[in-house]
Amino acid sequence: MLVFMRLAKKYAVPPNLALLYEFLNSADLRTYVQNGERHTPSDELETPTRLESWMRERGLLKKGESMTVADHRRVLELRDALRAFLASPPDSRKKARESADRLNKISELYPLAVRVVSGETPILLPVRGSNGLGQVLAEFLSLAESGGLDRLKTCASNECQWIFLDRSKPGNRRWCFLLICGNRQKTRDYRKRSRTNA
């Protein structure tokens, strides 16, 4: 598989989660102002053509394969379903019935099969005839099985919503970066309290 994981590398995400991380953050929803400049939201998968390029860079499309408008719509649904599931705090995810049902339904379009190679640990791969995006779900499942899914979170800032890997020892981070999103929110909270107490 080709490896073009600039975001995962930039944020030191482990290779076994790199594709999932990049897929989730291909929708950059950040709108905050930093150093006087407003961050402009963007979508790496905005069109079928951009989706194809993104997948080819990561070795997820075989030569001659392409993505239709319907394929593109399903991919965006998969990403939205994963993001909606991760938007719930980890301790609430088991009760998030609507987002779980949505993820269950869309994941049926990305079937996986066990691949056993002599001398290696069995892995899940997309079934023959399916595109490589099933690998995103394989990484999601692997993270859940290892107990690490609670560490994958959505930044609590409404101006950010970046998906991040919580590496803190207690696993209780709320913001992707305390110095950016955390400080911004704490400053807002302080100002609100000051106005209330005045």
N, C-alpha and C positions, 0 to 999 in steps of 0.2 A: 504494500500500500504506500502511495506517495504520502509525504508528510509536509504539509504547509500549514503549520499551526502557530501563526504569529502571536495571537492573543494568549494561547496557552503557554507559549514560551515567555512572553512578556510578564505574565502573572505567575509563573512557575507552577503551573498546574501539572500534576503527574500525567505521564503519557497515556495511562490507561483511562483517563477521563478527558483527555484533550479534545477529542471529537465532540463529545457531549457538551463540554464547556463552550467550544467555538460555535456549535450549532445554536445553543441557547442565547448566546450573546451576539449572534448575527443580526439580531434586532437591537440596535443601540437606541434606547429610549431616553437617554440622558438629555436634560434640558437646562441644567443649572448654569450659572455664570461663574467662571473661574478666571482670575487675572484679567477681569474686565471683558472677557469674551464669552458669549453665550454658546454653549455646546449645541450643535445642530443634530437632531436625531437622524439616523440613517438605517438602511436595511440592506445588508449584503445579498439578500435573497429576493429583492424587490420584484424581479421579473423572471420568467422562465430562463432567459438567456443568462442572467446573473447567477441564478441557481445552478445551472449547468456548469458555469465557470467555477463556482465555489466547490461543487462536487468533484469536478475533474482535478482541481488543485489538491484534493485530498484522496484521490484514487477511488472514488465512490461510483464512478460511471465507467463502464467498459467502452472500448473503442466502438464508435458507431451508435452508441446509445444516446438518446436525447430525452428531454423532459417536456411533456405536453403541458398545456394550460391546466388541465385537470390534475396532472401530477404535481404541478407547482402549487395549486390550491391545497392539495392534500398535505404537502410538505409544510406549508404555512400553518395548517390546522394542527399538525403534529407538534410544531414548535410552540404554538400558542397553548396547546393542551399541557405540554411539559412545563411551560412557564407558569400557567395558571395553578398547576399542582404545587410547584415550588414557591408560589407566592404565599401559600399558607405557612404559618410558623410550623416547624417540625413536629411539635407536640399536638398540632391540630390536623395534620395531614390524614391520619387514619379516619377522621370524622368528616373530611372534606369530600362528601359523597359525589357532589356534582362534578367537581374537577377530576375525581378518580374515574367516574363513569365515562367522562369525555375522553380521558386518556386511554382507557380500556378500549373504547370503540375505535379510535383512530389507529391504535397500535395494531389492530387486526390486519391492517393494510401492509404491515411490515413484518411478515413472518420470519422466524429465526429457526435455525437447525443446529444441533450439536455437531461440532467437528472435532474428532479425536485424531491426533497425530501422535505416532509412537514417540514416547519419551517426553511428551509435553502435556500440560494440563488441558483438559477439554475446554473448548470455547464455544460461544454462540456466534454464528455468522448468518447473514441474510440468506434465505433459501434461493436456489437457482431460479432465475427468472424474475427475481425481485431486485430493486435497486439497492445500492449500498447503504442507504440511510437507516436500514434496520440496525446497523452497527451502533447508531446513537442509542437505540433502545437496549442493545446488549450492554453498553457501558452503564446505562442507567440501572439495569438489573444487577450488574456486577457491584455497583456502588451500594445498592440496597442490600444485597446479600452480605457484603462486608461490614454493614452497619454504618457506612459513611454517608448515606443519603441525607441524614439529619444535618450534615456539615455543608450541604449545598443549599444556599439560601438566596433570597431576593433582597437586595438592599432596601432598608426600611424607608429611605428617602423617596418621596413621590417624584422628585426631580431626577432620580437616577434609575432605580429598578434594575441595576446590573445584577447578574447572577454571579455569586462569588462563593469560593470555597473557604469556609470558616476554619482557620488553622489555630485559633486560640485554644489554649489548654482546656478551659471549661466548656468551649463550644457555644458561647452565648453572645457572639457578635451580632449586631443588628445592622451595621453599615459595612459596605464594601471597604471603605477606607475611613477610619476614624478622623484623620486629619482633614479630610475633604467633607464627606457627607455627614459624619458624626459631629464635627465642630460646627458645621453650618446649622444643623438641627439644634444643637445645644445653644447656639447664639440666639436662634429664633425663640426657643423656649425661655431663655433668660429675658429677652426683650418683652415677651408676652407677660411674664411674671412681674416685670418692672412696671409695665403699664397698668396691670391689675392692682398692684400695691400702691400706685401713686395716687 
